[in-house]
Amino acid sequence: MTETVTSLERLAQEAAQTATHGNTDPHGDEGERYTAVNSEKNRPLYASRIKVYPKLVHGTFRRLKWFVMVVTLAIYYVTPWLRWDRGPGLPDQAVLLDFPSRRFYFFFLEIWPQEFYYVTGLLILASLGLFLVTSVAGRVWCGYACPQTVWTDLFIHVERFIEGDRAKRIRLDKSPWSAGKLARKLAKHFVWLLIAVATGGAWVFYFADAPTLAGELLSFEAPAAAYLFIGLFTATTYTLGGIAREQVCIYMCPWPRIQGAMFDEDSLLVSYKEDRGETRGPHKKGTSWEGRGDCIDCGQCVAACPMGIDIRDGMQLECIQCALCIDACDEIMDRVERPRGLIAYDTFRNQERRRTGESPRLDIVRPRTILYAAALFLVITIMLVALANRSTLDVSVLADRNPLFVTLSDGSIRNGYQVKIVNKEHSARTYRISLEGLDGAILTRPALSGEDETIIAVEADKLANARFFVSLPPEHLDALSGGEADMAFVVTDIESGKIATRTTSFRGPKQ
């Protein structure tokens, strides 16, 4: 509604300006409206960016953002250097995406390619957690923990440290170029590049042993891919965190457009309390507050906003709910000796309650949050059960398809199978292969002289691939109903007794 009114006012102003310059239609008011609408249609589709100069504020939410920034950056930069002993011959990096070995190591957990469903489960958990938090407290992820927010906040802090706070930065940008201005700009961009390089460098450490790769990078002996990805992440971090900033959240990120489906009337959102703040206007010390609102129209909430919006216009797509406007407003309220909370976390329902004289209250437990919490609990339970029953022995059996079977000289029918055994233990294991479910079947395997054909040794954390033949003598061919019979390969860990069974089919001529 506010946007509509603003648009109408703009049209009216343009119509008045057109009339003043004499470009009017002889039909009077209708001509003015025609000219105004035409002017609106001829506006360019692209508007140049108006640079945002966020002001430094002090308060609870600013301190919370400092804390989250330090913790999240520390986790990102330090994690690749953490060690985790997995035994001899295995990587000791706590978190490692080992593409050459096709493993994902996460502390005690080791995920193989065929177990990628664990990663899917983690992504589902993250999504449901985000839905739940958003339905309760709005875009707190965007305001505090999103990588774009964290790095942008860090880059702004560097800019503020070198060029000064908001007013100084505005004056510096408007001033003509000089040696001092050039030095400040170069220093800022140099530090930005250092942060961006450190960001890209930390990222590649997740894909190789960090100490080893660090030495190779410094000696210029690292793989070309490492330098390539460091360059890519340096460029993207520098561009998105230093140059694009709020435009990433407004134009590139899909979440602002999705979040509306997560909100309801009881979601806590950073809000301007219009019932208390209006009618706004300047205030002189010592004058009465009767007949007016608490908002003195100082604009500090706008100056503090990293997105450059006015929270007093209501909930907006650009708002990332960082709550810095709350700190800015509370500081002003302290100065004018009015209660804090003119801008605060509030709900639409509580705003309506205050208008009708009811007491505001917080309703966190409601159908939407119960649904998200229940789904989250269900996925967590499934993940925990899957981890508790996770086997360290995985077997797959693939039957030959060309030919499906071979008839031997004695009348026996033979099928070929490829058996893959994955040993997820951190020690070498020996397995015995046997058959079940098909009477008279004979299991053979091409083997060296003196070697037990049914025994396979698999190294620690490795996969073994063996070829087997299963033969069915003529006297047992009546088991092939319709030319096919079910049977199972049984793989037994000789030391621990663990068993893995995989069912397959034995094929022969149709009777």
PAZAKE-522818 format. One record per residue (C-alpha): x, y, z. Coordinates in steps of 0.02 Angstrom, whole numbers, plus 50000, padded with zeros to 5 digits. Example, Ala and Ser with C-alpha at 12.3 -4.5 7.8 and 13.67 -1.06 7.14 Angstrom:
! PAZAKE-522818
506154977550390;506844994750357;
! end
This chain:
! PAZAKE-522818
500005000050000;501435011850043;502265008449876;500625012249786;500405028849876;502205033749840;501975029649657;500395040249647;501255054749734;502705053549611;501495053849465;500625068949536;502285078049558;502805074149380;501135080149316;501315096449411;503085098949345;502495095749167;501095108349185;502295121349254;503395119649100;501895122048985;501915104448909;500065101748941;498675094148841;497245105848791;496055094148880;496605099849053;496725087249195;496615072249081;498095078948983;499115080449143;498725062449191;499185056649015;500865065549024;501225058749199;500855040849152;501885042548994;503335049249097;503205034349214;503225022049068;504785030148996;505805027849153;507345016749128;507204998649186;508904999449271;509325011249413;511125014149462;511625008049633;511605020849773;513075016449884;512635012050063;513725018850205;513225009250362;513585018250524;514425009450670;513225006950814;513454999850988;512264988551080;511674970851113;511414965650934;513034973350872;513974963551006;513034947850957;513554950450776;515374952750828;515284936450925;514484926650783;515744933850659;517234928650764;516544911150798;516034907350619;517644913950542;518664904350670;517724888350627;518004891150441;519854895350450;520374883250590;519384867450548;520554861050409;521994861150533;521134850250664;521834832650677;520924816050706;521874799650724;521104786050615;522534773750618;524044770250508;523894773850323;522344784750342;522214803750337;522254812050508;521344827950455;519724829650555;518694836450409;519254831250235;518404829150067;519604816449992;519094815449809;520534804249751;520024791049880;518174795249863;517924798350048;517184811950157;517984811850330;517084821250468;517914817650636;517354799950683;516214798250532;516834791950364;515624793450218;515864782950062;515104787349892;513714774649915;513284782850081;512974800050009;511224799250082;512014804950246;512484821350162;510714822450094;510064819950271;511184833950336;510544845750200;508744841350245;509124844650429;509894861450386;508374866150281;507114861150413;508124870050547;508134885750440;506254884450412;505954882550600;507074897050649;506334908150514;504554904550567;505004909250747;506204923850728;506284928950545;507884929950444;509104928050588;510174916750477;510334930850351;510674943850484;512004934550582;512704918250510;512544918850320;514294918850242;513824933850135;513324943450291;514854938250390;516134942650257;515234958750208;515224963950391;517094960250400;517444970350242;516414984950306;517384984450470;519024985450372;518334999850270;517775008850427;519465006150511;520435013550363;519255026950297;518275031450454;516445030050502;514965034450394;515155053450383;517025052350349;516785039350212;515455049850127;516585065250131;518065055050068;517085048449919;516465065849874;518165073949891;519325075749740;520695063049716;522265066349815;523765056649878;522915053850045;521295047649967;522235036149848;523265028949991;521705025150094;520805017049947;522315006449902;522565001050083;520734996050097;520734985749939;522404977849984;521704971650151;520134965750062;521204955549943;522174948050088;520534942450169;519914935650003;521524925949973;521434918750149;519634913650114;520074904649954;521614897050033;520614890250180;519344882550061;520594871949965;521284865250130;519654855650152;520094845049999;521894840150041;523004838150193;523154856150254;524974856550314;525594847350160;524604858250039;525144874150129;526964869550102;526654865449920;525744881949893;527174891949968;528464882549865;527384883849708;527304864849694;525434863049726;524264856449589;523654869249465;521854866049523;522304872549698;522904889249628;521404890049512;520134887849651;521054899749767;520944912549627;519094909249599;518664910749784;519764926049802;518834934549659;517104929749721;517444934449903;518194951149852;516764954949732;515304949049836;515914954850007;516794970849958;515964977349800;514214970049779;513744968649964;511884971649988;511524968649803;511914950149828;510524948949958;509284959149856;509554952549680;510554936349686;509934926949840;508284917549821;507944916550007;507114933850026;505804928149901;505534911449989;505474917850167;503704924650150;503054906750151;503884903950321;503184919350408;501494921050492;500654933550608;501634926950759;503384927250683;504594938650774;505224951850652;506234967650674;504834980550672;504514998950699;503105001350826;502055013550729;500745014650866;502075021950981;503165031450858;501885041350759;501645055650733;503525057650711;504515073750702;505985083350775;505995086150963;506845099351067;507435095651242;506225101751374;504685102051262;503185090951297;502915073951218;501035075951223;500115073951059;501565066250964;502535049950946;504225044851014;505085044650843;506085060650823;506425056850639;508315057150665;508645044150530;509915034550633;509015018150599;509275021150413;511095026450437;511465010350532;510624998750406;511854988950297;510474987050167;510085005750161;508225003950197;507045012750317;506305000150439;504895012450474;504175008150302;503724990750366;504344973450323;505354973750161;506184960950051;507874969350077;507834968150267;509024954450331;508424956250512;510164960750578;509344971750712;510684985350702;509274997950684;508674992350857;510364996950933;510375013650841;508615018050897;508885012551078;510395024051088;509335038751030;507925034151149;509175034651293;509725052051240;507965059051231;507475049851391;506125039151314;505875020351339;506885008651230;506044996951106;505315009150980;506114997450853;506144979550918;505754961550878;503864961350865;502454951550783;501024957250673;499794949750796;500524959450942;500424975450842;498574972150817;498374967751001;499104984351055;497914993650938;496434985051020;497104987451196;497604969351226;499224963951310;500544957551188;501194939851209;502384927951122;501644912551038;503084901250985;502134884750995;500914885050850;500464873150706;501834879450591;503244877750717;502574861050780;502594854350601;504384860150569;504984853850739;504144836850713;504914834950540;506604840050610;506474827350751;505944813750629;507444816650514;508644817450663;507944800850727;508134792650556;509924798950542;510384792750716;509614775650685;510524774350519;512184779050601;511914766950745;511584752750623;512924757950498;513874742750438;515754742550411;515514729250278;514654733050114;514394720449973;513704722249798;513434708349671;513264711449484;512764697049370;513464695549194;512234701149062;513144695248908;512984680748904;511674677649038;512244659649057;513404646848980;513024628248953;514534617548996;515034601048912;514334590749058;512634599349043;512914611149190;512344629149180;513584642549232;513304661049276;514644674249303;514604687249443;515634702249494;515714703749684;516294720049764;516734720449948;516994736850039;517984735850201;517574751450303;518614745750450;520274754350484;521164737550481;521364723850350;520014710350352;519784693050278;518104687250213;517374670450163;516144669550018;514744656550013;513054653549931;511314651250002;509614647449929;510074636849778;510334618249813;511774610149720;512564626649664;514464626349654;515474642249684;517154644049596;518374658149569;519954659749462;521324658949593;523164655949613;523764638349648;523504633649829;522364648549867;520644645849941;519454651749808;518154657749931;519314668550038;519594686949997;520774698450093;520334717050089;521504730850150;520944743950275;519734756550203;519814748550032;518714740049903;519064722849830;518324716749667;518254698049629;517474687749491;516524671749533;515674657949434;514144648849498;513774632049415;512194621649431;512354602849388;511074594949270;510214585449411;509744601949495;509134611349343;507334608249393;507584622149523;507544634649380;505714638949375;505434648849215;507304648849183;507724658449342;508024655349528;508464666549674;510034664049776;511144674349891;512994677949910;513494677450094;515074686950145;515714682950319;517074692250414;518134677650475;518804687250626;517254696250690;515884685150619;514964699650538;513894694150391;513274703450237;512034695150119;511604700749942;510204692249844;510374689649657;509684678349520;510364662849435;509794661449254;509674646849135;508654640748987;506784641349008;506094623949037;
! end
